[in-house]
């Protein structure tokens, strides 16, 4: 049985791109990091043509939104708006955090922040505030 590999791009990242665009319009974040993505596939075999087709059936995204809001009130407002977005989309989990707080956690060597820095993919970067790096020996 020959299996055609599923071409990543249009279906998977197309939906993710539209989600990222909506988030940018709603909250103007500093960075958006993809923490995890899960895809479900259905493989169908055509016994007459001796090949199979993979079809994407569903997906799930977990995003970390790093915001550069000076006031906690604005950050809270963005959290509420983004919460409404994630309720409309069942396949989306959002976490919102201040980038300065995240950078402080990176510098102090907190394990969760280091794990995110090493493993997450940056899908959007406004470029105003760079990510910090943990200090050596921490």
N, C-alpha and C positions, 0 to 999 in steps of 0.2 A: 504494500500500500504506500503510495507516494503522498506525502503531506506537504501541501504548499504552506510555506511560512506566512504567518499573518503579517502584513506590512504595517508597521506602526506609523502613526502620523495622523491621517485624516480623521479617523473615528475617535481614537483615544485622546490625542492631544488637542483635537479641534474643540471638543467640549470643555476641556481644561482651559484652553485659551479663552473661550467665551466667559468662563467663570472668573478667570484672572482679570479680564477686561471689566467685568461688572464690579469686582472688588475695588479695582483702581478708581473707577468712577465714583463709587460710594464713599471711600475713605481716604484716598490719596496716601497709601501706605509707603513706608520707606523700602521695605522688602517683603516678598512673599516667598516662603519656602515650602516645597512639597515634602511633607514628612513621610507619606506613604500613598501608594496607589494600588488598588486591587481591581483586577479585571476577570470576568467570567467569560468563558468561551464555550461554544457548542461546535463540536466537530462532526460533520456529516460526510459519510462516504458514499460515493456513487459507484456501485459495484460494476456497472457497465463501462464506465470510463476509467476505472482503476485509479481514481484520485479522490482526494478529500478536500473539503472546504472548511475553513475555520470562520466562525461567525461570532462577532462580539455581542454578548447579550447584556452585560451590565458592567458598571464600574463604581468605585468608591474612592474618594479623595480625602486626604487629611492634610490641611494646610495650616502653617503658622504665619500669621500676619504680624510683621514688626512695624509699629507705628512710631512716628517721631512727633508726637503731640506734646506741646509744652504744658498744657493744662490737663489734669485728670478728668475734668468734665467733658472735654472734647473726646478723649480716649473712650470714656464711658458711652458717649453718644455713638461713636463709631462701632463699639461692641454691640450695641442694641441694633443698629442698622444691619450689621453683618449677621447677627443672630437671626434676623428676619429672612435674610437671603438663604441661610443654611436650612431654615425650616421649610422654605419653598422647594428646596432640593434635598431629597432624602439621601442622596449619594455624596453629601458634602459635610465634612466636619471642620469647623474653623476654631482656631485658637488665636486670640489677639493679645499682644504683649508690647510694652514699650521697648524700643530698641536700646535705649540707655540702660534699662534694667537687664535686658538680655546680655548686653556687652559687659556689664558689671559681673554677671554670673559667669561669663566666659573667662574674664580676667581672674576672678577668684577661684576658678577651677571646678565649678559645679559640674557634676557628671552629666546631667541631662543636657546642659548647654554644649558641652564638648561633644557629646554623642550627635546632637543635631548638626553642629558645625561640620563634623566628619562625614555624616551620612545623608543629610538633606540636600535636595536640589533647589537652587535659587531659580525661580521662574519669573520673578520681577525684581528689578533693582533700580530704584529712583536715583541712587548714586550720591545723595547728600551726606549720609552718615555711613562710614565703612564699618564692617564687622570687626570686632576686636579679636585678638588671639590670646589664648591662655599663656600665662607667664611660664617660662621653663622652670621645672622643679616643683610645681604646685601639684 
